[in-house]
Amino acid sequence: MDKMVAMIGLDTSHTVEFTKLMQHPEHKVVDGMRVAKALRFPSVFQSEEGQDSRQAELEAMGVTMAATIEDAVDGVDAIFLEINDPALHLPYFEKIVGLGKPVFIDKPLAASVAEGRRIQKLAEAAGTPTWSSSSLRFIPSLVEAKQKITVPFTAHTFGALGTAAVGSDLVWYGVHAVEMLVASLGVGACGVRALKDKHGVTLLVEYPDDRRGLVECLRGLYKYGGRLQSKEDLAFFDSSTGSPYSSLMGALRDFVIDSLIPVPLAEALEVMVILEAGEQAVTSGNVVKF
């Protein structure tokens, strides 16, 4: 029997796209789970007309729209917080963390490091399996590059920098490029330098063992990729080689059905620390240490 999922939020296109990958006859890539319910609410990241359109698509795939958060999570096996506005992640997580149902929080984990740490503490206290990630860490060629360069000395990643309706552009959209960096180099960064110009924001991420990461968040260039390099070899990767959405859906299936957490919250917090330090470095013009 399929595991039932509740989708919270219609202000991101992911709500519809992920549902298609679970249950649309022409797009389905995984078995064993399906979206049963969804909840919408006003958001500055999507108009009501846009949410109407997404609701219609969801209902055509058999999803029931819930009137309240309590109704949305009643009777389901897992909860996906698909909310474009990161400032709403903590408030909605607080409403569901005590239910004991596994929770996926779509990128970024939160609007700030402090809110991300609060989510981690709540999840640990309640014993609620929780993880958060951008799909970009699942680029197939990045996975292959990590297998080839198992101990990279440096990593360079690049991705788009969109304009957030509210809050930080870097936190909201730079998360994709930073996620690829953390997927490549792991946790342990100790400082960030930043350069902002008309093309976007570039981050130089320092590590205590002299490793380094370079992250380019670029305006108007919606491609993603980079390179991993050791002192002996290197490997390139980019988002044109396979769908990261499909790979993410495989990880979500493993999470919902087999209780496997593919990305520890410590890594999601590392992403937040780098993003927030990058924002501070842009503002101050100084190196931000942590």
C-alpha angles and dihedrals in degrees: 000000000000120000111242120232131198117212112209112200137023099203092095127065087225090080091066097033094051092046090054090054090053102043117358108114093225099041107032114131103166137046130211104050138061138178109256102170140017136191127209131191135167115287135176087222094066135025122238088247090055091049090048089057093049091047090054091051092049093048090051087058093053099264118147117219112228124215096213139021088248091056092044095057098038112112097001127120100216140016128220115197100210097175120146094200106076091198088071096053097085096044092051093042089054088057095055109026093091094058094080092228118134113260131204116195114201117226132326104036092222144330093268142013091252092055091045091053089049090054090050093050093048092049092049094046093050095040089234115158104235137168140163133200148150114244089235093081085066097059101139094226090050089054088051092047090053090052090052098042101039095167107033119192091199139008129199119195132176136188146144128299111209128187114258119221087224133358129019122347089204095053094041100046108006085068090087096061094040090049089058090050094052090045087056103040102024125215127323105082112156106187147011134210118192139199121192123191138146090286095057138264129319120197127198107200118201128208127196093239092058094261115135140199129206119202124186117193105188132195116236097358108109099187127107134204146096144170140273118213135187124183089266107035147008140209131199127210138180141175095252091081106081133325116290088199091065092048091047089051089056089053090048091051091052089049097049098039105028100026092237116153107208098187120035116224087242088070093047088052091049088056089052092048092053093046094048092045089049090053090050092047091052090052098044100033088225135112108265113217125196 
